[in-house]
Amino acid sequence: MLKDDKQRENAEALAIRALGFVASDAELLPRFLAITGIEPHQIRRVATEPGFMAGVLNFVLAHEPTLLRFAEEAGIAPGDVAKALRALPLGNDDYDRST
């Protein structure tokens, strides 16, 4: 497996953990749904769309208390969330090269 493939796989796994973190929080989930415009029953379907997982990590990164709680729960450094974001499709500003 190539290094980039492994980084993306790890980033996807972290984004899935972040989605679970958000979904299990009674305050975060409604805010996430309101911001994204997604209905609860649509999450499984849209989770496979390009950019969704990057959006989950962006949501976590946008609120420092949420980021710190997630990082602590996941046992990672808060900066690891930003690194994972850059490894995901549409997770950086270089839209032409982001896959």
PyMOL commands that set and color helices and strands:
alter all, ss='L'
color gray80, all
select helices_A, chain A and resi 3-23+28-36+40-46+52-61+64-74+78-87
alter helices_A, ss='H'
color red, helices_A
deselect
rebuild
show_as cartoon
